[in-house]
């Protein structure tokens, strides 16, 4: 069993009972590292992820290193961070506070806040504030806005360091509360304890609090502060220089801050003894961060690793201590930049492929004289014996490609346990062992072709998460089997991603499924054949109902129990209870065994009837589907026949056969008439009095005559040689006339009184908003003028069409009478 599986097996997963009494699994995360796992507290702000830590560090640095705060006190810089963390997203990032309360957060007095901190922030343009008053007009506090953060939020660029989301602001506030929050006792709620530096007040208190905050955000999960690179002041040391660079001060000031933090027990300087006996190398550990991530667990693992290494070093050649070797699998619990403090490695992954033999020879004639090591000699020649892998190092083409570099071999006779002649199968197995590749990659031979076998999990992060619970089984697979399992995992992850609202959770979901399958089996050790188990059982989804999102009665998209399964189970239970009641009513004198037999017989009959009814319903549905298909085919055939009939119809105007009711030339004539009518309407709408029907009729008649005369003249000049193109040319000319009339009408309405009034109003409004923005006001006024002209034109055209409709309705009765 691998370390990951052992960790998963050591902490049993909670299982709940469904309505049917069957156990239902609950999805949970895969263990991230081998060995004992520290219990993480829910909502502990000191247990930040790498992404959250980087996000908050960028925001804090953007505030405290702002050029506007150059030369400001540390109290002002810390106040900008505190006010940002306390911003209320629901109130447009407003912070309600008063000077005394802000002083408690900063560790300074109310007078310092009122006369130093707030004036510095306002002078730098960082803080905007208003006095909050009650219903009687008395001041109750301040309403503050951190201007850089407010602008970043309104810009909408989520990549900006200060564009923190609501959850990120909440995490930052919780972290500040834990580090140096003043603590309070709200009414009817649990009291909030004071922070680690809440008692540190007075001079340089804000500096210490700001330094602690920056150090925590620069610290990994192991609690070790990431020290600055490059050359530093040797008289102060690298830790002091690191703190000084974080705060933007000298190394001497950083040393003072680090000393005060040590006195309060929140920081610890650990000095490592060098070969010369001097404590030259030193590191800084943030004690609260280390305690929050369970350093005690890792220290226990480190001690266990040392014990195992000692035992391995004293073993009789069967294990080998790898003090100088590189670990193949790390625990992954240490933070970035803490490679030297990495935990124990996976012993199974770092084990040797062959047992380590004795370094010397012990001449002797029987195994009883010694411990029976495979490296013992059999004669007194004074040389090393023949190695057990001498024939395994032979090349496949029977040439000594690798074996030549081996030690001298015996001239005659095989080694102990060898046969004079190997069978072809054994020879091929020997060549397989000779194909071991340096760097932890083995070659597995199947069918005469060598394939590489990977020791570790795939490099893809999603696949590593999905295959984490079965890392032990992965190491037992051959190269071909690993490729097949990797392809199957990729396909399943892609399929699960299509079902989820958050596709990035699909690897974790598959890892939970594999963990449950392992628990059902009993662990990695009970899986005899890893490849078929992974393909047929571990990766396969088991639907308990017809819902494709169901897996063992659990919804893949929500993680809750499948409602469809519950409905099916409820219906079956109700039917069983109904049949049992019928048996009790009809045969009241039956015993327990006879009653069960009768009940089971009736349940079988009921199930058979349900199957027959389901088959009949299926046949009926199939017949209905087939009937709908035939009806659709008949409808399509009728539509095709009608389309063919329409295509064969003659033109209604010129009688041309096969013109689909209207030939292209007649179509162009109709389009030309419509374009001429639009051009006439555009000219009449801006010139005539739309309340005078007589004027509209006279102007329309005269304008239409002029338009058609112009159209005929242009067409006659353009198509003088080919009269067949007259209809098509008339359409293009009519379009140009219509467009010119529209542009002329729009230009005329731009100079109307309504457009002038709208432009002046917009210009005055823009100047009131921006007194010096004359250019922007002028552009806005011209845009308003164009919009007004367009609106007036559309409104006049609508009134003209309505007036013409009334005129036609008034003339219609006279023509009928």
Steps between C-alpha positions, in 0.01 A plus 500: 500500500640840402542784744207690351269202527620428852416854599158470344438169678610636837228764503164330423260705298157583644221295351133570538195280468252567227130435514552137404757433766781469247809698578553807287841644453590862544750674274812628668843619394794270434788517752763738369801326657616173646518420868295655780304806402451804720137576573436840342250728664213626288535873432842538664650812329854382580448198269505690171535336163781611270257684273330686785833583665638642175182699437496658846875569495467685169214712638684590822818584310306717256372703795809530721743559210281755324702805384235724657595364845873555454626654823176427690501330838448130544176579679361664186611210283348243737180705523457478121518120526256482793246730332526298180436174686198651679344634176135398460428379149125544550549871584715577196828417683430741785661456842324632809738556793602762755843624601516320835408164342755545220762581765427165670566322169826690449617487862517881529294762679194682369697824487766342276231377262324837486812719471746278310353193330185645341663829386785308333253274315287795385803702389630206296165455325458150643197562722169667440275543803176657616375557854215264591226658714193365677142629484589784743795618290764371739815351351515123545808412298651511153394357166825422320599385152850382407521679165747268318297193597172672407632595156634148439162350590311738272740444210383139476847352437519196728874470435570820695659424839243714685195359316437254783180298503264487797643168620859627469417810705341276764814280516725806530286639784503163680879482468539851642267412788711195586829691480421828676122543529393689813238243596144577609195345662191546280158484655328159488801353316820321588784739588774554241843447660776754464778444246855388561638856517195665655695571818781667304414870509685828507808595305575289188192283565366565151842411355505165681143419389569591140821298504324195643229521235752518216707218649197272531405566138859417394509174697432149370292233666796377706525839669843591360537856378624526143827686540614760251770409246815687414766662715397638838658675796700223668499683831120480516431173321265391226185474723533865607565605142190311388278673756654835408427450131142400575443819700709722271748591775861420587629165620563653845135600531399157373713338771319703767161396364608134489627520858170642627305231316722237662428648842126466435544137395366533146835459323794268561851529355653155455873484443648193336839383621760486223798271461727751671282505808371854442131592477534675168187387313170619645134491405182656632194296586161659563374301798123552448521397134701191586257401775199557274643259240589230750877511518489240778370245251783571258758490780371154595528392136855637487596301810345187351697553180823533695422177689423311178819633340706381798345153486557486125865595543560220751317230302703215353505618142125459431428871523719793411507843657472767232643799679638654185233382262222720376151432633262385231177580685468779756223550746397832350414651839781755507459845359674663210866554547525249788655212313758446771225431752314250283348208680577132461487345161291212385708197602334276246591737220863533608567130565777329300407263218751238621627416845831658597770233514787473740804707407750220556527120467507241770662182369316199620346179389152503654232746579500399863827682559349843439182690472422361158545821301474472126833679462710236678769320309552129459874473467823651626596673179483835672267657241138606494249232400302505180220755522144375496406747223790418271282335238227758548742765376537327162369694203205368303719420199724271711780755500657620823382861481439544869660194644849614399494763772426242767751337733688190380280191495576140570644306212287191549178406670184700562416686816301351780143435386577542128442238233764403244266615221219749539168462325401771249251641748762535772750648255247763399430574867872543552519745216205689659699543820800616299291774343460694822541869424683742727296766674226274634343391167469128439434308179233235503513244218180361358495308176865577432452882500636713786278771647600756761341477841460818704562493872321824595155626404452697175628855492157650431361651821143385434611142440716505813200609707272239343750213537621602846299233692631219274867603484595157636311323223653729238850386594398136443387561142710438192580775252218404263251469786600843634434652158158337484405611852622853430286519184197362689548755781526787251178390328313463831621838628385663176162327523450605862600858417208519257255416783626748759441871537865528606696277260821544699353272772488196272848361601407525868166331432673208327748476789209471745353219289829308504528549876153350550578206274818432699306508827254247360785272394694538823803692380776474242637181651184306415503597132667202329468626142534881494435560129159327467398634841571858393334470158192296595436600860697802615433737209157368399192700598227292663158646436238395751220649288439641154653840581840531324626716789443221754799310640424251779195706596697830514447792262829584329413867448381578854649226717160441665292185493335425167131594519412267217643205694301602805182517293558155352579358842189660650276358227644149543457511876142619468422221253659239726298626798182488292561140391587399856171650624308305233669175608416565866140580413444200273704242697499605865603161645832455323822452691813704452666270247184437297420869503843587362464242224160634396623858521804425286285316244261793470788746478644298212162500327469874552849557362420285199179695437690828527756372249223398259329838542830678444554295184151584380558869569826481314332338201231767509758777513689341210176483299420863579849610401473309176158654433639849562788427267262392225286810556811720484605326179156564350514865609844544348381339177200735488722802566740394226211454256361844591847651454530339159157631409595850609821481299303398190243782537505776235572865577184681613595815310667399173386134483853355469473121570710340777558833675373389847223759483722798426789527257822689589418794272157552653650461846743784424210716378311446824810580704550815292142615571553447874829695494336785310222513758757516784682784325171689458412451867840634611457813292136563605561429872743792543321750272124456538267584787409156626163625631388618153387204282460714188854631520630148560315366192614780271862492614511119476364501144745766384798338678419157358482637148834676540660188649381273218612751238843510658507121519404457134754755387788337687403150391464603138850647500656197671333215304464663161655196328334210689133532595504160677689657793251784545312343794816412688659838441181679608517320834859612566422859401191505722713384795745788445216752475345366821831522687563858380151605609555347844833679544345829388207462743734413785722800424194729495378373837845553653434874472153480653404672825452171683852382412652834604319494834608142575863574411509809723350310792754219472787749468397683818458174690846376406660831599336485842651156553843591366557876494811475282375232264392725210615255236319207654190715546508603134529138384211396723287788367562399136411140579179617666422713192539198269281283719231767510503540121466124453213486746319793335533339156357167615215675682408710192502190279267324742259794505506516119414131462217533752358805319510318167324200651221731623480666158463164323236386747306825439508463121406133499128548585465765227636262236265222618192729500 
